[in-house]
Structures are given as C-alpha cells and as structure tokens.
Amino acid sequence: MSSISTASVTAIRPNSEVATAQGLPYFVGISGHSAGACGLSMHLVVIPPGARSQPHFHEGHETAIYVLQGRVQTLYGEGLEQSVISEPGDFLFIPPGVPHVAINLSATEAARAVVSRNDPAEQDKVRPYPLAGS
C-alpha cells in the first residue's frame, strides 16, 4: 500500500540577491529556510563581469553547476592549480571538500549558473580556503 504525502509544494521567485560566503551574489531558490527542503539547495549565482569568488570549499556536500550564460574558469584542487572552463550548457561537479574559485572570463558581461547542493543549509558549511602567502 502506498501513502500520499500531504506536504505542500513551494514556488519561489527570487527577487533580491543575497551576499554569500563565497563573495558572489546569489538569488536564493530552494533551501531549508526558503522551502523547507531537507536534503538539497538550489540557487542562481551571478558572477559580475571580471569578478571571482573567494577561494573556498564546501564541507561535506557535493556541488552541481549548470552554466546558463558566460564563460567561467574554475580553479580547483590543492593550491588551486587545476583548471576547467565551463560555457553555456555545461555541467560541472565539485566533490565535497575540494577547494575552488569561480572566475568570470568576460570583462563586460555577467555569467549566470544554477547551483545545486545536497545540503539545505549549504552556506553554513562554506569554508574559506587560505592560499599560501596570503
């Protein structure tokens, strides 16, 4: 016998940006706080022209990114010595604990991406990644 959930569906239209520990503006979508999610979060990140995130990692949760607009270079790994460039239509997966920085490669246009994590309170577990010499 199957049961039918009585939980409600939550629709969210983000109308303002919020500051994040990563140093990039987010438009909050789904999270534990906004929708009562128990196991995921999903947001829109906008990287201004020429901007970059702060070096950081996500403690204990995975990150999935889908690029909507722009070209974004992601530096990652120990010392941020590895690199990948993502363009519209590309997916990017970042495992838990992997340090990374996102860089908008355009000096004139914003980059936009949908970011999802398997933690409804993911901002609580963003940790700075100190680089040697900084």
DAVENDA-V880485 format. One record per backbone hydrogen bond with DSSP energy under -1.0 kcal/mol. NH is the residue of the N-H (numbers start at 1). CO is the residue of the C=O. Records with the same first field share a line. If there is no record, write none. Layout:
# DAVENDA-V880485
NH->CO / CO
This chain:
# DAVENDA-V880485
18->26
23->20
26->18
27->44
30->42
32->120
35->31
36->32
37->31
41->117
42->30
43->115
44->27
45->113
46->25
47->111
50->106
51->48
53->102
54->22
56->100
57->127
59->125
63->94
64->116
65->92
66->114
67->90
68->112
69->112
72->86
73->103
74->84
75->101
76->82
77->99
80->77
81->78
82->76
84->74
86->72
89->67
90->87
92->65
94->63
97->58
98->95
100->56
101->75
103->73
104->51
105->71
111->47
112->69
113->45
114->66
115->43
116->64
117->41
118->62
122->119
124->121
125->122
127->57
129->55
134->131
